[in-house]
């Protein structure tokens, strides 16, 4: 049935595409003017240019390639306009193709930037607002927009710990502000929150995104109050424009492979390891050797080996197809897109499919009323049993993959039963489905169009509804050697309502400009989940579809309700575009807090000075195009705990009384706290924006400092109280850092240009206090004066050698040491190796990050090269560590050595299970520099494109994660590496997955 559904989907998709192409070719045969708009300096196409027929309402916009198509008669005039460029008028002649070059103007600062509940000219912004370069939003093979901006925006740390298809990266803006509560940024799409709806950034199709802004300082985020302490990401999707309907197709396809291959030892090297392990442990090998286990012996005798990594890995594929239709009249505009993204992972069973549909509409039924919608549906499918990469790496090349009956063996290295067959769970057929159905609408009244004295006064109503259901169905039976059978059905869903009332008023009096925004908003989220588990089935025929046939059942369910109310007021003041002030106050109330502190108030203020607009700067205007100083201070909040944490709750449990079963109540182990209040982050930010020599060099330099107090910490309690823990407001954390963004136009010629963008960020995270007593929390590894995430361990100074043990050098140092064991420093000097010898060795977050993008254009060709670097991070290395008793019981990476009496390594320990009795974690630098992506594109000239019936064509080839410079031993310094590779539910899924390198070829067509 699933295959039938998939085939039908592809048929429907192809039919839709064919229909669109047919309609499009019909349009192409009409009298239309096709063309392209280019930057006169760089020669590259300009996206978003408004092309209008002068004196009419007929207009359109250029696409990502700078191409456009519009109906116009000979003798009419086309007007080309775009922020940052001088407008241009072109008379329409007999030719159907038009090429226009726009010249950069001095009004770049007039560009409108989304700042939350509205937009502002860039020159008037007082807070820290970063815009993602538009070229990062197209021509890149990414699942979600976060992957596209990784490393491209200063102090926005996006780490891809998992490259599993469909997984989202983790994002932090300007460091970690909390120790226990959530630390991810607040994401808003078209004015409606995506965060806290159980939605994912993967729900938003990157092809639909028009712009991305990131609010970083307390002044910019203050309008989001309780949601702003970790930064805010504003995503604006594409909308329709007045003009001839435009159809765009964007598609790419390519292959994936590991960005780095962690090769295992060879068969000969493994036999040497077996022999050494047998010597150390004084045990015999199977049948006298040279292999260790029964199932290896026959294959060794017959010279049969298996490449287990090759058995579980494959060449991955990636594809994306998007069709968008946009257009409209003066009073009705529309944008519609349908998208399919498919990815076959490089590890067998890790497949991902996403189907999405979006429609954005805007209507002007009267001169004073505008209404519109932003609706999308996204469906995610991650079905199938998965291979286990970690188990494959552990397998002996002589291990037995299949039994005599042709089925997969359970223990390929039997009698070794530590490692299962890495392909075993590919025989199962779990379903993993997730959906997001969101309908957002707005209505805006312009009172100035009703009565002239009310000019500047507007009211806007935003309403949003999001429904996010998820389900996981799985069954494990005889194919995975579960003789009884085990099945599970898990369902979860959330419904979120958002209502916002926004009142704005703009007024200009001479050189004074006032802008006020008022907000009253309410949100509600209902969440529920249920799970049914069955065990001991009569057969495996029905799998999870027949839980009722199981002998034993377990059913559970949960639900909660979250509500919040918010009020906000913001006042912007500008005098002569020289002096700007912003004042914001937001008040939030949330149901997650106790009755005594339901509400929090979050104020902020900011000021900016456009120095280059001063009269005394007139003599420098041939050099200085922009010079602005900004300063801000504000308070934002964090409510990142789940509902009911402040209440003392009770559980219902069955109690046997005689022959009857009765329900009994008992307190849960978590104590309630009615005095729990908001976590607050107060911060200071100052920045300088500049542009020099006709903006040949421009950029931003910012310094910030934030202090978070009343942190939400899960405090442990003495069990004598009857409770295990309680949420409390304790501790303080500070973040200090700098952001640097530089843009330069290095070479600007008629047919060639070279531009660069450099970003640099440094953040210093520090715990100021934990429990109010200035004492460390050793158990949680929280140390005063140090970052939240640290590596706290011993210091390795070498490997104990035989002559050192024979000379007794370990006496009075490490009495338990033996030759080949890790030599740890006795830092306390007490003659023992114990906890007193542990020290803080490094931090898990990077000390600084950076990225450089170089863009080269030659005529219609463009080459974009992006390099990313992450420095100063440290992680424990599981590949080197592992479990000490597994060293002689598994294969290992070829780069991982070991001590023997002959090689006397001073770096690698022996294979003895006593070579690391203190549990040293082997922390190593996780710093790296990566050639993140390279894209070569070709914009076909409009006259050539028109000959094939289209108005714009862009062809491109792109590669991501092409090479990484690092000293890390493993798949990748960013990749998650969990011992044995099992997920937390223990059902066998491999949660370790290599970083992938991909190569794609793509095309963007505009009709």
Secondary structure, DSSP 8 states (H G I E B T S, - for coil): -HHHHHHHHHHHHHHHHHHHHHHHHHHHHSS-EEEEEEETTT--B-TT-EEEETTSS-EEE--TTSEEEE---TT-EEEEE-TTB--EEEE--S-SEEEEEE-B-S-GGG-EEE-SSSEEEGGG--S-EEE--GGGGSS---SSHHHHHTTTSTTEEEE-S--STT---EEEESS---SSS----EEEETTEE-TTTT--GGGS-GGGEEEEEEE-SHHHHGGGGGG-TT-EEEEEE----SEEEEEEEEEEEEEEEESS---B--HHHHHHHHHHHHHHHT---GGGSS-SSHHHHHHHHHT----HHHHHB--EEEEEEEEEEEEE-SSEEEEEEEEEEEEE-SBTT-EEEEEEEEEEEEEEEETTEEEEEEEEEEEEE--S----HHHHHHS-TT---B-TTSSB-S-TTTT--SS--TTGGGG---EEEEEEEEEEEEEEEEGGGT-GGGTTEEEEEEEEEEEEEEEEEEEE-GGGT-SS-EEEEEEEEEEEEEEEEEEEEEEEETTEEEEEEEEEEEEEEEEEEEEEEEE--S-SSSGGGGGGGSSEEEEEEEEEEEEEEEEEEEEEEEETTTEEEEEEEEEEEETTS-GGG-EEEEEEEEEEEEGGGSGGGGGGTTTEEEEEEEEEEEEEEE--S-TTTTS--EEEEEEEETTEEEEEEEE-SEE--TT---EEEEEEEEEEEEEETTTTEEEEEEEEEEEEES-EEEEE--GGGT-SEEEEE--EEEEEEEEEEEEEEEEE-SSEEEEEEEEEEEEEEEEEESSSSS--BTTTTB-TTS-SSEEEE--EEEE--HHHHHTTTTTTT-TT--TTSEEE--TT-SSS-SGGG-EEEEESS-SEEEEEEEEEEETTEEEEEEEEEEES-EEE-HHHH--GGGTTSS--BTT-----TTT--SSS--S-TTTTTT----EEE--EEEEEEEEEEEE--HHHHHHTT-SEEEEEEEEEEEEEE----SS-SSS---GGGB-TT-SS-B-----EEEEEEEEEEE-
